[in-house]
Amino acid sequence: MAECRGGFVNGDHQVRFVKRLTRLKIQDQDNDDDGDDGNEHHSKHTLKRCLSTFDLTALGIGSTLGAGIYVITGQVARQSAGPSVVIAFAIAAFASALAALCYAEFGSRITKTGSAYVYSYVTVGEFVAFIIGWNLILEYTISVASVARAWSANIDSLANHALSKYFTQHLSWHATGLAPYPDFLAFAVVILFTFILCIGVKTSSSMNNIFTVTNLMVITFVFSCGMFYADISNWNISNSSIPHPGPYPAQGYGGFTPFGVNGLFTGAATCFYAYVGFDSICSTSEEVRNPQRSIPISIVLTLVVCFLAYSAIASVITLMVPYYMIDPHAPLPQVFAIHGVKVARYIIGAGAMCGLSASIMGGAFPLPRIVFAMARDGLLFKFLSKIHPTFKTPINATITAGSFCAVMALFFDIAALVNMLSIGTLLAYILVSASILILHYQPTDEAIPNFSDDNQIELIQHSTNGQVNNLQDVSELTDYGSVKGSKKGTKITNSDNQQSQDHRPLLDNQLDNDTLSELEDDHSGDDGKQPTSRSGQIVIKCVVALCITIMALHLILIKLSQQLAHRTWWTILLVCCIILLILVLIYIIARQPRNRQKLGFQVPFIPFLPILSLLVNIFLILKLPPPTWIRFAIWMAIGLSIYFGYGMWHSKEERQIRFCHKLPLNEDSDDDGYSSKRD
């Protein structure tokens, strides 16, 4: 029997627009169906759990490292940081770890496919979740298409550019935004990977493992071989020994940081994007055998391995030759050629091809799962939520997403769209960090420290708005990470079911005082305090104000940098006031009682690590160039037309409300079993 989880009440058919936008994901109806029909429906919408910790780690490493390690290390060393590129990668790794730890905790809390999309759905609301999901689709699409074109260009380079010369001569065109010629090889490789993804998650994961392990073996060879030619004096070159010193920053001024501290942090900002990719691990939650354990471990291992790999290659390059001699386009083949090791060119080429292949898989793997999760929730078209009965893969989502990526790779100039990769990633990082910060100060059920993979996870709405859905037919709730039917679950009883209907709109029913007192008595933390709905509301408001204040601070630092450099009094005063306000908000948040729920993994140093993550990611997103925001606005206009024209009215939460109150159901309600149950 479907559970009525609140919304419309008898005689009240008006729901405020804003409540639809902010309603939270409660639980998947797929997981609640009983009987044969329910089992058939559950099987119809369930992915196969077969991935191990090693599979997840290989997916994360392949998606993060790719072939960029063979290029980006040389670019940053030559153009920004010099030998201090090793420090730049360490700074970037620390900044990435801030968001990664937040992802790891969410992976331990919620084992549902969808990554940042589902995380924001259960904490912030439906509208924000759609925006995050829609931008993750764009991020992964551009990632796959751009890497496919790089894969094609690498093959073309090995063939002495025969392919590009032929297509330029016979099929070239000159159109703004389009590639110089259609890249049929990139199109074909995306279609090939799409086919592999369709025939089974274990098959595609095994191929990715092969690519990733081969890439790591090549990196190990490069480091081991290169250290024979290392010269520590290349890390302390004097300015007088540089052939053509100046103009700054063309050659730098020698030493370990030839481009100064500014160059070091500029390089660190570039290196930050080299760590993007670990979030793909979280999109596979429903296909992992033990997600609560495997996801946090895989995310941490991915960052550690990638940091070691980037640092190793950066060290070798800058130790083998002076930084000013590095070729930023092909650094590794060049430095080995200088020392007469020409055979390394072919080994590096093989590693680059494996890295590119793993990177394509790393983007093509999570993309259809984001689409599938949104379609299963009703925010995208229902046919995209179909799972193949034999292969247990999201077949329609995989074919649709793969075809879209292939067309992008065939026709479009991806270089002009690459900056849009960053928007989806940084928005997701910001939302996940803010959500973790909020969750740690909300009243939740502490009784269940962990949950089993074999049980279905109930995503019960948290009182992030100080409110809980009005459940007409249900009197017992469990919170995030609770197990359906668990004997340990603490019961939260809605003892005010007879209250006035005028005070029970969608997402507007308060927990009564007796219930809150029960929670405080039963679940008092080490300090004797337990968060309440009031303290949770304070934290939510402070986090929103904190994000706005941080944004204002960064805008001032970016737009008024010259005035600050000249020590203009009013800009300094303004910055000091904003910093003071940020410190006050942090103090207020830190003073609120924290939730003591035990999880498989928790972010340490709350609230400071999530706040540091907000500081870093808000700064980076504001640094993106204006054309990127224009393209982003066009993409969002397309997405919002889908949401307001389809998703809002076909959302699973919307259909649940209509079912419970016997309102007209939309045309795809049969897929959820609502119509048959009503009859």
N, C-alpha and C positions, 0 to 999 in steps of 0.2 A: 504494500500500500504506500502510495506517495505521501511524504510528510508535508504538511502545510507549515511553511516556515515563516509565515507572516506576510505583511503587505497590505492588501485590501482588507477591510473589515466589512461585516454585513452592513449594507446600506451606504457604504462609502466607496464610490467608484472613481474618486478623484485622487490622483497621486501627483504630488508636486514634481515638476520637471527636474529639479536639482536632486531629488531623492533617487530618481532613476540613474542619474549620472554617478552617484556616490554609493549605490548599493554594492555590497560586498559578496564575493563568492563564498557560499556556505558549505555545501557538500555536493559531490557529483551524484546526480540521480542514478547514474549507471551503477553505482556501488550499493544502492539501497534496495534494488528490486529483489523480490523474493519469488520463489517458485520457479517453474520451468521457464516461463516467459522472461522472468527477470534474469535467469542464468544465460538465456540466449541473448538477451539484450546486453548483458554485461560482457559476454564473450565478443559480441559484435563491436564493442568500443574499448577493448582491452588489448594493450600491446604485450609482447612476449618478454618476460624477464629472463635475460640470458647473459647480460654483460657483467664482467668482473671488474675489480679495481684496476687491474692491468689494462683492460680494454679502455676504461674511462681515462686513465692517465695517458695512454697512447693517443687517444682522440684529442685530449687537451694539448699535449705537446705538439702533435701534428698540426693542429689548428693555429697554435701560437707561434711556433718556430717557422714552419713552412720553409720557403727559400729565402725569406728576408734576412736570415742570419748571414747569408753569403754576400749581401749588399749593404744593409743598413749599418753594419758595424764599420765598414770602410767610409761610408758617407759621413757619419757622425764624427769619426776620428779625423777625417780630412777637413771638414767644413766647420766644425763647432767645438770639439773638445780636445782633439789631439790625444796624447796618451791617457788623459784623464777620462777617456770614454769608458774605462772600466768603472770609475766612480759614477759616471752618468747612468750606466746600466744598474748600478746598485741603488741609486736614488729612485730610478724609475720602478725598480722591483719593489721597493718599499711602498711607493705610492700605489702601485697595482695591488699589493698585498692588503692594503686597507679595504678595498672593495672586495677582494677575493675572500677575505675572512667573513664578510657579511654574506656573500653568496654561499659560503660553506655552512654557515649556521642555518640559512634558509633551506639548504639542501637537506639538513638534518631535521628540520621542522616539517617540511612539506615535500612529500615524495610524489609530486604530480608533474607530468610533462608540461613544459611551457616556460621554464626559467624565470626571468624577471617579469614576464607577463603575468604568470599565475601568482607570483609573490606580491605584485602590486594589486592584483585583483582581490586577494584575501585581506589586504591591509589598508589600501588607499581607496579603491573603488573601481567601478566598471569602466568609466570614461578614461581615467588615467591608464588603466590596464590596457585598453584598446590602443591608446596612443603609443604606449611602450611596445606592445606586440606589433603594431603596424610599422614602427620604425625598426624593430628587430628584423622584420621581413626585408625591409630595404637594405639594412646593413649586411645581412647574409647574402642577399641577391647580388649586390655590388661586389662583395668579397669573392664570391664564386666566379662571377663574370670576369673580374679583373685578374684573378689568379689564372683562370683559363687562358686569357690572352697572353699572360706572361709565360705560361706553359707552351703555348704555340710559338711565341717569340724565341724561346729557348731552343726548340726544335729547329726553327728557321735559322738560328745562329749556327747550330751544328751543321746545317746544310748549306753554309756559306750564303745565307739570305736568298736562296733560290725561290722559296715560296713567296716572300714579300715582293721580290722583283716581278714574278709572273703575275700576281694579282694586281699589283700597281699598274702594270702595263695593260692588262686586259679588263679589269673590273674596278678600276678606281673611280671615285666620285669626290666631289668637293661640296660637302654640306655641313653646316655648323652643327656641332654636337654629335656627328656621326664619325665613325672610324674612316681612315683613308680608303679602306677596301673591306669587303666582307671577309671575316676570319672564319672560314669553314672548318679549319682544324680545331679552333677553340669551341665552335659549336658542337663538333663531333665528340670531343672529350667530355663535355658536360653531359651530353646525351648518354655516353657510355657509363659515366658515374651514376647517372640517374637510374639506369637499368640495374646496375649493381645494387643500389640502395633499395630498389623495388623487390629484389628476390630474397631479402632477408637481412636482418640487422646483424646477425653473427657473421655472415659472409662479408658484408661491407666492413665490419669491424676488424675481421681478420686481415683483409687487404690493407686497411689503414695501419694495422700493427706492423705489417711487413714494411710499408713505406717509412714509417716513423723509426723503426729500429735501424733500417738501412741508413737513413739520414743521420741518426745519432752515431752510427759506426763511422761514417765519413767525417763527421765533426771530430770524433776522437782521433782519427788518422791525421787530420789536418793539424790538430793541436800537438799531437805527439811528434809528427814529422817537423812541424814548424819550430818547436822548441830547440831543435838541434842548431838552428840558425839564429836564435835569439841573441840580442845584444842589448844589455841593460842600459847602455849609454844612450840609446834611442829614446829613453824616457826623460832625459835631461839634456836636451840639445841646446847649446848656447845660441843666442841671437846672432852672433857674428858668423856662425857656421851655416846659417840659412842662406842659400844662393841669392835669393832676391827678397830680402826682408821688406815687408810692407808692400803696398799700402794695406793697413789693417782692414779687414781680417784675412786678406788673401793668403798670406803665408803664416801669420801669427808671429809671436815673439819668442818662440822656443820654450824650453822648460816642460814641466809636467802638465801645466795648463796654459798652452800657448795663446789661447783666445780669451783668457781671463775667466773670472767667475761667471760672468754673463754667458760666455760661450759654453761653460760647463752645464749651466741650468737650461740653456737652449737645447743642448744635446740631450739632456735628461728628459725634456718635454717630448722630443722626437722619439727617444727610446721608450717612453711610456706606451706609445701605440704599438711597439713591438711585442708587448705582453698581452695585447688584446687577443682573446680566443679561449681563455679558460672558462668563460661563461657558457660555451657550447656543452660543457660537461653537464650542466644543470638541466639542459633540455632533454636529457635522456633518462630522467628519474624513473619513469614507469617501465624502463627496459633493463634496469639494474637489479641484480639479485638481492643485494643488501644496500639500498641507497643511503640509509642513515649513516652507515659506516663508510661506504665507498666514496661518496661524493666529497665529503670534507677532505679525506685522505688524498683523493685524486687531484683536487684543486691545489692543495699545498704542494704535493709532489710535482705538479706541472710547473708551478712558479719556481720551485727550487731547481729543477732540471733545466728549465729555460734560462734562468739566471746564470747557472754554471756554464751552459753552452755559449751564451752571448759573451760572458766574461772571458771564456777561454779563447774564442775566436778574436775578440777585441785585443786581448793581450798578445796573441801571436802576431797579429798584423802590425801592431805598433812596436813590437820588439824586433821584428824581422827587418823592417825598413823605417827610416825617419817618416814621421807623420805627413810631412809636406810632399812626399813622393807617392803617396797612396793614390791609386786610381779609384775615385768614388763609385764608379759604375761596375767595375769588376776587380775588387781589391785582392781577393785570394789568388786567382790565377796570375795576377801581375806580380805579387810579392814572391811567389814561388818561381816564376820565370826569371826574376832578377837573380835568384840564387841557383838557377840552372836546373830546377826540378820541373821540367816541362810536362812530365807524365801526370803531375798533380792536376793539370787542367782537365783531364778526362775523368779522374776520380771525383773532382769537385763538380764537374758537369753531371755525373751520375747522382751525386748527393742532392744537387739542386733539383733535378727532375723528380726524385723521390720526395723531396721537401715540398715541391709544388703540388705533386699528386696528393700528399697528405693534407695540404692546405685546402685543396678543392674538396676533399672528403670532409675536412673539418668544418667547412661552411655548408656543404650540401647536406650533411647529416642532420644538423639541428633545424635548418630552415623548414622542411616539411612538418617537423614536429611542432614548431610554433604555429604554423598554419592549422595543423590538425587540432591543437589544443583550443585555438580560438573558434574553429568551426564546431567543435564538440560543445563548447559553451554557448553556441548560437550567435556569436558575434561576426562570424564569416559564414559563407554559404554552406549549408548542411552536407552537401555531397562531398565536401573536402574532409569530412570526419570518418569516411569509410575506411575500414581496416581489411586487408586481404585475408580471407579465411584460412589460407594455407601458410603464407609467409609471415603473417601477423605484423605487417608494416602498413603505415598510412598511405595506401596505394594512390588514391586520387590526389592527395596533397603532394606526394612525392613527384608524380607525373606533372602536375600543374606547375609546381615550383621549379622543377628541373627544366621544363620547357621555357618558362619565363627567363631563367638564368641563361639558357642557351641562346635565346633571341637577343638578349642584352649583349652577350659575348660576340655574337655574329655581327651586329650592326653598330653598336654605340661606342663612342670614345669614352672609355671608362675612366681615363685619367682625369677628365673634367668632373667626374662624380665621386672620386675617391674620398674627398673631404666629407661627403655625406655619410661615410662609414662611421665617422667619429660621433655624429649627433646621436644616432641610435645607441651606441655603446655608452657614451657619457650620460645620456638621459637615464639609461637603465642603471648605471652605477649610482647616480644620484638618488633615484627612487629606492633602490635596494638599501643603500646606506641609511636613508631617512626612515625607511620602514623598520629596519632592525633597531634603530634608536628608539622609535615609538614603542615597539613591541616589548622592549625590556622594562617599560614603565607602565604597562597595562595589567589589569587584574586578569589572570588566567588560571587555569586548573593546573596545579603543581603535582597532582597525585600520580601522574604517569610520566616518568622520566624518559621513557623510550617507547617505541611501538614496533611491532613485528612487521616484516615485509609481507607476510602472508595475510595480514588483515587489511581491510580497506580503511583508508585514512579519511576521517571526517574533517572537512575544512569548515568548522563552525565559525560563524562570524564573531570576530573579536570585538570588544567594545572600544574600538579605536575612536569612535565618536562619542564615547560615554554611553552608548546605547546598544541594545541587543534586539534582534528581530522579534516581533510579536509572533509567537508560535501558537497558533490556535489549537492544533491537535497534538502538540508535543510539549511535555512538561519537563523533560530532562535534556540538558545540554552538556556536551563536553567541549573542551577548547582545542586550540591548535595542537596537532600531533596526537590527539586522543584516538583510542581504538574503538571501533564499533563493537559494542558488546563486551567491552573490557570490564572485568569485575573490580578493577582498581579505580575506575574513573570516579571522580568526585561529582556528585549531582548538584546541579544548580537549578533550583526549582523556581518557576515563575508562579508566585503565589498570588498574583494579582490579575488573574485571567478575567475577572468580572469587572474590571475597571471601565470607566466610561469610554465609549467608542471614539469619542472626539479626541481622546488623548492617545490613540493607538494607530497612527499612520505608519507608512512604510519606514522601517529602520528608526522608529521613534519611541519604542517601548523601553522604559528604564528598568534596570534591575531594582527591586525594592530594597529598602534599608535592612530588613531582616536577612535577606540573602547575602548582602555585602558583609553584614556583621558575622554571619556564619563563616564566610570565606576568611575573614580576618582572624577568627578564632582558630579555625582548622589549619590554616596555612601561614601562620606567622613566620616571617623569615628570621634570620639570625639576629637581626636588630629589633625584632618584635614588631616591625611595621610591614604592612602589606599594601600594595597599590590599590586604590579605589578608582571608581569612574571619574571622580573629581580630579584626583592627581593625574590620571591618564589624560584628561582633557587639558590640564595645564601643560603637560609635556607636548601634546599635539600642537597647541597654539605656539609654544616656544620654539618647536622645531620649524614650523612654517615661518615664524618671524626670523629665526636664525638663518634659514635659506635666503630669505629676502635681504637680510642685512649683509650676509656674505656676498650676495650678488652685487649689492650697492658698493661694498668695499672694493671688490675686484673691478667694477666699472670705473671707479675713481682712479684706481691704480693704473688701469690701462689707458683711459682717456685723458687723464690729467698728469701723465708721467712727467711732462716737461715742467709743469708748475711745481711738482714735488721735487724735481731735480734742482730747481732754483730756490727751493725752500720758501715758497710763497706761504705766508702765515695762515691764510684761510683754508688752504688745502690741507696743511698739516693739522690744523685744528679739527677739520672735518674728519680726517682719517682717525685721529685720536678718539673723537666722540663715537665713531662707528665701532672701533675696536673695543671701547669701553662697553658699548651696548652688547656686543657679541659676548664679552666676558660675563656680563650680568645674566644673559640668557643661558649660557653654559652653567653658571652657578645655580640658577633656578632649576634647571633640568637635573643637575647632579644632586640637589637637595631632596628630590622627590623619592618616595620609596620604590625600590626596584623589585621586579618579579624574581622569585627564587626558583622558578621551574628548572628542573634538571633535564638537559638535552644531551644527545650524543656529542654535540659540538656547540660551543658558545664563543662569541666574539669576546676577547679579553679587553680589559681596560675601558669598559663602558662608563661614561658616554664619549670618551675622548677619541678612540679610534674611528667610530663612524663620523664624528664631527670633522676629524682630519680628512677623511675621505670626501666629505662634502666640500671642504675648502679646496682640495686639489681638483676635483672634477668640475665644480662650478667655474673655477678659473679657466680650465682648459676649454670648456664649452663656450665661454665668452670670447676666447681668443680665435675662434673659427672665423674665416673671412665672410663678408656680407653675401657674396654670391651663393655660398653654401646655404645660408638661411633662406634665400629666395627659392632655391630648388627644394629646400625642406618644406617651405610653405605650399608649394605646388603639390608635393607628395601628400602633405597633410590634408589639403583640400579634397583630394581623391579619397583618402581614407575616411574623412569626416562625412562625406556624402554616403559612403557605404554604411557607416555606423548609424547615422540618423535616419537613413532610408531603409536599413535592413536590421543591423545588429541590435539596436535598442529594443526593437519590437519582437525579435526572435531570440533574444537572450534566454538562456535556460532559467535564470531567475525570474524574468518576466513571465515565461510560460508557467512556471511553478505557481506564481501568484494568481494567474488567471485560472489555473486548474483548481486551486483551493477555493476560489470564490465563484466558481461556476460561471466565469465570464467567457465570451467567445475565444476559442483557441485559434492560433494561426495554422497555416496549412501544413507545417512540418511537425505538428505535435504528435502525430502517429509514431514518428521515429523515437519519441521518448516514452511511449507507452501511456501517455496521459489519456488519450481518447478511449482506449480500451478499458482503462481502469475506471474512468468516469461512468462508462456504460455498465 
